[in-house]
Amino acid sequence: MRISNLKKTIESFQLQIDDLYIEEKKIHGIIGGNGCGKSTLAKLIMGIEDPDGGTIDYGSLNQSDITMMFQRPYLLHESVYDNIVFPLKIRKIEPNQEEIDQWLKRYGLYDKKKRYARSLSSGERQKLSFVRAMIFEPELVIIDETFSNLDPDTVTVMEDWILQKQKESPITYIVISHQIGNIFRLCDQVHVLDKGHVVESGPTEQVLLYSENPAIRNYMKSHILPDVINEASESAQH
């Protein structure tokens, strides 16, 4: 995916992405301070918002190949099960009951599959959102702060599943997160936004550990996780 001269103005804020390349079949992290344009960029890629100018070249991707998980997921006024099969129905894909049950069991939702989806806890809603997003085997997944409302064990299960699937059948991910640990563990590439502009892109460890850009260094100082950074540094040395 190639984003060129992309512009979007919302009140006094302007997002302007001159050139951003999202390599396919890689996990990309997008980070930056509050109000830098991360979610706006995600909505433009998803097609939820229309740009004021510029282009997004999706290559061989169609809109039906793309899915997005939000920090506050929107759920249908239906059961857990009906929410999961909805993306299959609109794509005319026959639901695989055994596969659906495996997903539900993996995230502790099997006994709740007939329950009204909006009665779930916030963490359960995020789990349901993840299952619903992945069930139709998308080619591009945008994860917008989805991990922030989940317990550490569930985050680990999701991360492990994503990394294992990437080894078997890689797709493209865009992960937006303030949690630097998620970015380090998951992402091959990272793109840093500051005041509506991409200020640096590159391999995750290179950008986050060794960048000389003042905006990135300041961001890392306020979000640093010493154990994660030390672990990443040791891995880079071996």
Residue, then its C-alpha position, 0 to 999 in steps of 0.5 A: m500500500r502506498i499513501s501519497n500526498l494524503k490530506k485531511t483537515i478536521e477543525s484546526f488539525q491537519l493530517q498530511i502524509d506526503d509518502l508512506y509505504i505499508e509493505e504487505k505481509k508485515i506487521h506495522g506499528i503506528i505511534g505518536g502522541n495524542g492528537c497526532g492523527k493516528s486514528t484519523l489515518a486509520k479511518l482514511i485507510m479503512g474508508i470511514e473518512d474521505p480524504d481532502g486530497g491525495t491517494i491511497d493505492y491499495g494494490s491488489l486489496n479490495q475493501s472487503d479484504i480489510t477490517m478494523m478493530f476499534q478501541r470501543p468496538y461497535l457491536l450489533h444489537e444481536s447475539v455474540y454468535d450473530n456478531i461473529v458471523f455477520p462479516l461472513k454473511i455479507r461476504k457470502i461465506e458459509p460459517n464453519q461452526e467448528e471453527i467458530d466454536q474454537w475461536l469462542k473457546r479460545y477467548g472464553l466466549y463459548d458459553k456466551k455465544k447466545r448472549y446479547a453481545r452488548s451485555l458483555s463486559s468491555g474486555e469481552r467486547q474487545k475479544l468478540s471484536f477480535v474474533r469477528a475481525m479475524i473470522f473471515e481471514p482478512e488481508l489487512v487488519i487495522i488494530d486501533e488501541t484494541f489491546s488497551n482494555l484487555d487483561p495481560d493474559t488475553v493480550t498475550v494470547m492475541e499476540d501469540w496467535i497473530l505471530q504464529k499465523q504470520k509464520e504460517s500465512p502472513i497478512t498485513y497488520i497496522v497496529i496503533s497503540h500507546q503501549i510500546g510493549n505491544i509494538f516491540r513484540l509484534c511489529d516489523q516496521v514502525h511509523v511515527l506521527d507527530k503533529g499530523h506528519v510521518v516523521e520517521s519510518g523503519p525497522t521497529e528496534q532501529v526507530l524506537l531504540y536508536s532514532e535521533n529525531p527529538a520528537i521520537r526520543n521525547y515520546m519514548k522517554s514518556h512511554i518507555l518500558p525498561d524491561v521491554i527495551n532491555e530485552a529488545s536491546e539484548s535481542a538486537q545484539h545477538 
